[in-house]
Amino acid sequence: LLDNSAEADLWLLNSCTVKNPAEDHFRNSIKKAQEGKKKVVLAGCVPQAQPRQDYLKGLSIIGVQQIDRVVEVVEETIKGHSVKLLGQKKDNGKRLGGARLDLPKIRKNPLIEIISINTGCLNACTYCKTKHARGDLASYPIEELVDRAKQSFQEGVCEIWLTSEDTGAYGRDIGTDLPTLLWKLVEAIPEGAMLRLGMTNPPYILEHLEEMAKILNHPRVYAFLHIPVQSASDSVLMDMKREYCVADFKQVVDFLKEKVPGITIATDIICGFPGETDEDFQETMKLVEQYRFPSLFINQFYPRPGTPAAKMHQVPAAVKKQRTKDLSQLFHSYNPYDHKVGERQRVLVTEESFDSNYYVAHNPFYEQVLVPKDPLLMGKMVEVHIYEAGKHFMKGQPVSDARVYTASLTRPLAKGEVSGLTEEFRHAAQNSTSWKAHPSAEIPVRPRLHSWMALQLPWQQEGGGLKILSVSLALLAVLVMFYYGGMKIEL
């Protein structure tokens, strides 16, 4: 495993099929690898959904449910073989979810655990290709999700994100529901730690509004919910097959705003869906003007090959571009946090800002607050005084009389350290004499991920079954991390 992709023997490329630009980037990465005479293994939604694409021919592919076999695929590819693992895993004829939750993994941020609660979805949106790749809804059992959360807190995590294609649909395939899961998870969250919910579509949250309001008011749950509306035109929503109307979306938002004071509602909008008229688009503009969403994901429509929307009458590219620009201008015309200057807020500090000048924290509404870069604050919950506000953030100064909460039950794993390993394995890895001959390949405490990644692959080394097992686990852990993040890695 090498930090410099040009020196690697093999590239492992993970992919996303949501938008054309993401797939174009994936295709370009494959071309770059082939031009560099690299062995290639492909993962993620693109090869799962379109394994017969010409540019994938002759390359090894690992499906979204087979990432636990990544080491086998890499080894065979290094030998010059082309391997394809794309089947659906089943238990007694029932489709299983994605990767096992107990697989070793490397957290991108040692303080944040990302847990996928289900894979696939119930909808069949006409513009979406992810359903083809991920399949129908398949939920993880509650006990497995709770166990993973407890393990995370024992490894020093102080914030958990729940993710999936649609968190609101959780449990419908296994006889339970999202509120039941959330109440069980809340019991496992220590003081000073927080839980953040992921995206949920309007139809599946409507029937749980009362219970969801209670959960979102819990002091250890962020009062934040991502609810995509996509369009404020019922006719467009019908063409999208979104299975709700604008009134449903407004009912959800209005109810939660009333019952969960201060809640942050994030949403998505697609500009220029096939058949969208100027009147349709103006309805969307009015919706944004009405609610002034603090977090708005604006997407220009791209027809995905093989989807029903790709065969519909398309809106001219110039019109799509202009509508995207108009909506962006509206979004940037208001500042959602100006009225919060002067407030005293409780925030949880979890990461460093992109410019490295601040630490990033979030208040109970999952609004971003920049705080001084004091190492004593990292991973802590502290009270701050808000003295400045921007479009996407606030700035806070810790108050002198504030109590600082330490959520972690133990020291967080070092960046690059593998989660889920037994103490016996860690002890063996630290004390193996053959291991000490290759100090760059040790799995425990690492200051930075890229230094840990400077490993030799098992087929490049001699001896030591422990060494091969260790690096195999490391390779698997890296892919598990990017499996949930939808990002690309080069190994």
C-alpha positions in Angstrom: 0.0 0.0 0.0 1.6 3.2 -1.1 0.9 6.9 -0.7 2.2 7.7 -4.2 -0.2 6.1 -6.7 2.5 6.2 -9.4 4.6 3.7 -7.4 1.8 1.2 -6.8 1.6 -2.1 -8.6 -2.2 -2.1 -8.3 -5.0 0.5 -8.2 -8.2 -0.3 -6.3 -10.8 2.2 -7.6 -14.1 2.7 -5.8 -17.0 4.4 -7.6 -20.3 6.2 -7.4 -23.1 6.1 -10.0 -25.3 8.9 -8.8 -24.1 11.5 -11.4 -22.4 11.5 -14.8 -19.4 13.5 -13.6 -18.7 11.0 -10.9 -18.7 8.1 -13.4 -16.6 10.2 -15.9 -14.0 10.7 -13.2 -14.1 6.9 -12.5 -13.6 6.2 -16.2 -10.7 8.6 -16.4 -9.0 7.0 -13.4 -9.2 3.6 -15.1 -7.7 5.1 -18.2 -4.9 6.7 -16.2 -4.2 3.4 -14.4 -4.0 1.5 -17.7 -1.7 4.1 -19.3 0.6 3.6 -16.3 0.5 -0.2 -16.8 -1.1 -0.8 -13.4 -3.2 -3.8 -12.4 -6.7 -2.6 -11.7 -9.5 -3.7 -9.3 -12.9 -1.9 -9.6 -15.4 -1.6 -6.8 -18.6 0.3 -6.0 -21.8 1.1 -7.8 -20.7 1.7 -11.3 -19.3 -1.8 -12.1 -22.1 -3.4 -10.0 -24.8 -1.6 -12.1 -23.0 -1.8 -15.5 -20.5 -4.7 -15.5 -20.7 -5.1 -19.3 -19.5 -1.6 -20.1 -16.7 -1.7 -22.7 -14.3 0.2 -20.6 -14.6 -2.4 -17.8 -13.8 -5.4 -20.0 -10.9 -7.5 -18.8 -10.7 -5.8 -15.4 -11.3 -7.3 -12.0 -14.5 -6.3 -10.3 -15.7 -6.7 -6.8 -19.4 -6.1 -6.0 -20.9 -4.0 -3.3 -21.7 -7.1 -1.2 -18.3 -8.8 -1.6 -15.9 -6.3 -0.2 -15.0 -8.8 2.5 -13.3 -10.8 -0.3 -11.1 -7.9 -1.6 -7.9 -9.6 -0.6 -8.6 -12.6 -2.7 -9.5 -10.4 -5.7 -6.3 -8.3 -5.3 -4.1 -11.4 -5.1 -5.6 -13.0 -8.2 -5.4 -9.7 -10.1 -1.7 -9.3 -9.2 -1.2 -12.8 -10.7 -2.7 -11.6 -14.0 -6.2 -13.1 -13.6 -9.4 -11.2 -14.1 -11.9 -11.8 -11.3 -15.6 -10.7 -11.1 -17.6 -11.1 -7.9 -21.0 -9.5 -8.4 -23.6 -11.8 -7.0 -26.3 -11.0 -4.4 -25.8 -12.6 -0.9 -28.9 -14.4 0.4 -29.9 -16.2 3.6 -32.7 -18.8 3.1 -33.7 -17.0 -0.1 -33.8 -13.5 1.6 -31.5 -10.8 0.2 -29.0 -9.7 2.8 -27.7 -6.2 3.2 -24.2 -4.9 2.4 -20.9 -5.6 4.1 -20.9 -7.1 7.5 -20.9 -4.5 10.2 -18.1 -6.3 12.2 -15.5 -6.1 9.4 -12.3 -4.3 10.4 -12.2 -0.7 9.1 -10.2 2.5 9.2 -12.2 5.6 10.2 -11.5 8.6 8.1 -11.9 10.5 11.4 -11.1 8.5 14.5 -13.8 10.5 16.4 -16.6 9.7 14.0 -18.2 6.4 13.3 -20.3 6.0 10.1 -22.8 3.2 10.3 -24.9 2.1 7.3 -28.2 0.9 8.8 -29.6 -0.5 5.5 -28.8 -0.8 1.9 -31.0 -0.5 -1.2 -34.3 1.3 -1.1 -38.0 0.9 -1.7 -38.4 3.7 -4.4 -37.8 3.4 -8.1 -37.1 7.0 -9.0 -36.9 7.5 -12.7 -33.6 9.4 -12.6 -31.7 7.1 -10.2 -29.2 4.3 -11.1 -28.2 3.5 -7.5 -31.3 1.3 -7.1 -30.0 -0.9 -9.9 -26.7 -1.2 -8.2 -27.8 -1.6 -4.6 -31.1 -3.4 -5.1 -34.2 -3.5 -2.8 -34.2 -2.6 0.8 -32.2 -4.8 3.1 -31.9 -3.7 6.8 -29.3 -4.7 9.4 -30.7 -6.2 12.6 -31.0 -3.7 15.5 -28.8 -5.7 17.8 -25.9 -5.7 15.2 -26.2 -1.9 14.8 -26.3 -1.3 18.6 -23.3 -3.6 19.0 -21.3 -1.6 16.4 -22.2 1.6 18.1 -21.1 0.3 21.5 -17.8 -0.9 20.0 -17.2 2.5 18.4 -17.6 4.3 21.7 -15.2 1.8 23.3 -12.7 2.8 20.6 -12.9 6.5 21.5 -15.6 7.7 19.0 -17.7 10.6 20.2 -20.0 11.1 17.2 -22.0 8.5 15.1 -23.5 9.2 11.7 -26.3 6.9 10.5 -26.3 6.5 6.7 -28.1 4.7 4.0 -29.9 5.3 0.7 -33.0 6.1 2.8 -32.8 5.9 6.6 -36.6 6.5 7.0 -37.3 3.2 5.3 -35.2 1.3 7.8 -36.7 -2.0 9.1 -39.7 -2.3 6.8 -38.2 -5.5 5.4 -37.5 -7.0 8.9 -40.6 -6.0 10.8 -39.3 -3.0 12.7 -38.9 0.8 12.1 -36.5 3.7 12.5 -37.8 5.1 15.8 -37.4 1.6 17.4 -33.8 1.5 16.3 -33.1 5.1 17.4 -34.4 4.6 20.9 -32.1 1.5 21.3 -29.1 3.5 20.0 -29.8 6.5 22.2 -29.5 4.2 25.2 -25.9 3.4 24.1 -24.7 7.0 23.7 -22.5 8.3 26.5 -22.8 11.8 27.8 -20.9 14.2 25.7 -21.4 12.1 22.5 -23.8 12.7 19.7 -25.9 10.9 17.1 -26.6 12.3 13.6 -29.3 11.0 11.4 -28.8 10.6 7.6 -31.1 11.2 4.7 -34.8 10.2 4.7 -37.3 10.6 2.0 -40.7 12.2 3.0 -43.0 9.2 2.6 -41.2 7.1 5.2 -41.0 9.7 7.8 -44.6 10.9 7.7 -46.0 8.0 9.7 -43.3 8.5 12.5 -43.5 12.3 12.9 -44.5 12.3 16.6 -41.9 9.8 17.6 -39.2 11.3 15.4 -39.8 14.7 17.0 -39.2 13.2 20.5 -36.0 11.6 19.3 -34.7 14.8 17.6 -35.3 16.6 20.9 -33.1 14.2 22.8 -29.9 16.0 24.1 -27.7 13.4 22.6 -29.2 13.5 19.1 -28.6 16.4 16.7 -31.8 18.3 15.8 -30.9 17.8 12.1 -32.6 16.0 9.3 -31.9 15.7 5.6 -35.1 15.4 3.7 -34.8 15.7 -0.1 -37.6 17.5 -1.9 -36.0 17.5 -5.4 -38.8 19.7 -6.8 -41.7 21.8 -5.6 -43.9 20.8 -8.6 -46.2 17.9 -8.1 -46.1 17.1 -11.8 -42.3 16.9 -11.8 -42.4 14.7 -8.7 -44.9 12.4 -10.4 -42.5 12.1 -13.4 -39.7 11.4 -11.0 -41.9 8.7 -9.2 -41.0 10.2 -5.9 -44.2 8.8 -4.2 -45.0 12.0 -2.4 -46.4 15.5 -3.2 -45.1 18.9 -2.1 -47.8 19.1 0.6 -46.3 15.9 2.2 -42.9 17.5 2.3 -44.3 20.7 3.8 -46.2 18.7 6.4 -43.0 17.0 7.5 -41.0 20.2 7.7 -43.7 22.3 9.3 -44.4 19.6 12.0 -40.7 19.2 12.9 -40.1 22.9 13.0 -42.9 23.3 15.4 -42.1 20.3 17.6 -38.3 20.6 17.5 -37.5 24.3 17.9 -34.4 25.3 15.9 -34.1 22.1 13.9 -32.0 22.2 10.8 -33.7 20.8 7.7 -31.4 20.1 4.8 -32.8 19.3 1.4 -31.9 18.5 -2.2 -33.2 20.0 -5.5 -32.7 18.9 -9.1 -32.8 21.7 -11.6 -34.0 20.9 -15.2 -35.6 17.5 -14.8 -37.2 16.4 -18.1 -40.5 18.2 -18.7 -39.8 20.8 -16.0 -41.5 24.1 -17.1 -40.6 27.6 -16.1 -43.7 27.5 -13.8 -42.5 24.3 -12.2 -39.1 25.8 -11.5 -40.7 29.0 -10.0 -42.6 26.8 -7.6 -39.3 25.4 -6.4 -37.8 28.9 -6.1 -40.8 29.9 -3.9 -40.3 26.9 -1.7 -36.7 27.8 -1.0 -37.7 31.5 -0.4 -40.3 30.3 2.1 -38.1 27.9 4.1 -34.7 29.5 3.5 -33.0 26.1 4.0 -29.5 26.6 5.7 -28.2 23.6 3.9 -29.3 23.1 0.2 -27.8 20.7 -2.2 -28.4 22.0 -5.8 -28.0 19.5 -8.6 -28.2 20.1 -12.3 -30.0 17.2 -13.9 -27.9 14.7 -15.8 -29.6 11.8 -17.7 -28.2 8.5 -16.5 -28.0 5.9 -19.3 -30.4 3.1 -18.7 -32.9 5.1 -16.5 -36.4 6.0 -17.6 -35.6 9.8 -17.2 -32.9 9.5 -19.9 -35.6 8.6 -22.4 -37.8 11.6 -21.5 -37.9 14.9 -23.4 -34.9 16.8 -22.1 -34.7 20.4 -20.9 -32.1 22.3 -23.0 -28.7 22.4 -21.4 -28.6 26.2 -21.3 -31.9 26.3 -19.5 -30.8 23.7 -16.9 -27.6 25.7 -16.4 -29.5 29.0 -15.9 -32.0 27.5 -13.5 -29.1 26.0 -11.5 -27.5 29.5 -11.4 -30.7 31.2 -10.4 -31.4 28.8 -7.5 -27.8 29.1 -6.3 -28.1 32.9 -6.3 -31.3 32.7 -4.3 -29.6 30.3 -1.8 -26.6 32.7 -1.4 -28.9 35.7 -0.9 -29.6 35.0 2.7 -27.5 34.3 5.8 -29.1 31.8 8.1 -26.9 32.4 11.2 -26.6 36.1 11.5 -29.2 36.2 14.3 -27.2 33.7 16.4 -24.3 36.1 17.0 -24.0 36.7 20.8 -25.5 33.3 21.7 -23.9 30.8 24.0 -23.9 27.4 22.5 -22.8 23.8 23.4 -20.6 22.3 20.7 -18.8 19.1 20.0 -15.4 19.4 18.4 -14.5 16.7 15.9 -12.2 17.8 13.1 -9.9 20.4 11.6 -11.0 23.0 9.1 -9.9 22.8 5.5 -7.6 25.8 5.9 -6.1 24.3 9.1 -6.7 27.5 11.0 -9.6 26.3 13.2 -11.1 23.2 14.7 -14.6 22.4 13.5 -17.4 21.8 15.9 -21.2 21.4 15.7 -23.9 22.8 17.9 -27.1 20.8 18.8 -28.6 21.6 15.4 -25.6 20.3 13.6 -24.6 23.9 12.5 -20.9 24.3 11.9 -19.0 26.3 14.5 -15.3 27.2 14.1 -13.4 27.3 17.4 -9.8 28.0 18.3 -7.3 25.3 17.3 -6.6 24.2 20.9 -5.7 20.4 21.0 -7.4 20.2 24.4 -10.7 20.8 22.7 -10.6 18.0 20.2 -13.1 15.3 20.9 -14.7 17.4 23.7 -18.0 19.0 24.2 -17.7 22.6 25.4 -19.7 25.9 25.6 -18.7 28.7 23.3 -19.8 32.3 22.7 -20.7 33.0 19.1 -19.0 36.2 17.9 -19.2 36.0 14.1 -21.4 34.3 11.4 -20.9 33.5 7.8 -23.1 31.8 5.2 -22.1 28.2 6.2 -20.6 28.6 9.6 -20.3 30.5 12.9 -17.2 31.3 15.0 -17.2 30.6 18.7 -14.9 31.3 21.6 -14.9 28.9 24.6 -16.4 30.7 27.6 -14.3 30.7 30.8 -16.8 29.1 33.1 -17.8 26.3 30.7 -17.7 22.7 31.7 -15.9 20.5 29.2 -17.3 17.0 28.6 -15.1 14.2 27.4 -17.4 11.7 25.7 -14.8 9.1 24.8 -14.9 6.0 27.0 -11.2 5.4 26.1 -8.5 6.9 24.0 -9.5 7.3 20.4 -7.8 5.1 17.8 -4.9 6.9 16.1 -5.6 8.0 12.6 -5.0 5.0 10.3 -5.4 2.5 13.1 -7.7 -0.4 12.3 -11.0 -0.7 14.1 -12.5 -4.0 15.2 -9.3 -5.9 15.9 -9.0 -8.1 19.0 -6.5 -7.3 21.7 -4.8 -10.6 21.1 -4.2 -9.7 17.5 -2.9 -6.2 18.4 -0.6 -7.7 21.0 0.7 -10.3 18.5 1.2 -7.6 15.8 3.2 -5.4 18.2 5.4 -8.1 19.5 6.2 -10.2 16.4 9.9 -10.2 15.6 9.3 -10.5 11.9 6.9 -7.6 12.1 9.6 -5.4 13.6 11.7 -5.9 10.5 9.2 -3.8 8.6 8.3 -1.0 11.0 6.3 0.8 8.3 3.8 -2.0 8.3 2.8 -1.9 11.9 -0.9 -1.4 12.3 -1.1 0.3 15.7 -0.7 4.0 16.6 -0.2 6.1 13.5 0.1 9.9 13.4 -1.2 10.1 9.8 -3.0 7.8 7.4 -0.6 8.2 4.5 2.4 7.0 6.6 0.5 3.9 7.6 -0.4 3.2 3.9 3.3 2.8 3.0 3.0 -1.0 3.3 4.3 -3.8 1.3 1.6 -6.1 0.0 1.6 -9.6 1.3 2.7 -11.1 -2.0 5.8 -8.9 -2.0 6.9 -10.2 1.4 8.4 -13.4 2.6 7.4 -15.5 5.7 5.1 -14.6 8.5 1.5 -15.7 8.2 0.7 -13.1 10.8 2.2 -10.4 8.5 0.0 -11.5 5.6 -3.1 -11.7 7.7 -2.3 -8.2 9.2 -1.9 -6.5 5.8 -5.0 -8.3 4.4 -7.0 -7.0 7.3 -5.6 -3.5 6.7 -6.5 -3.7 3.0 -10.0 -4.8 3.8 -10.3 -2.0 6.5 -9.3 0.7 4.0 -12.0 -0.5 1.5 -14.7 -0.7 4.2 -13.9 2.9 5.0 -14.3 4.1 1.4 -17.3 1.7 0.8 -19.3 3.9 3.1 -17.8 7.2 1.9 -18.2 6.6 -1.8 -14.6 7.7 -2.4 -11.7 6.6 -4.6 -8.5 5.1 -3.3 -5.4 4.0 -5.1 -3.4 1.0 -3.6 
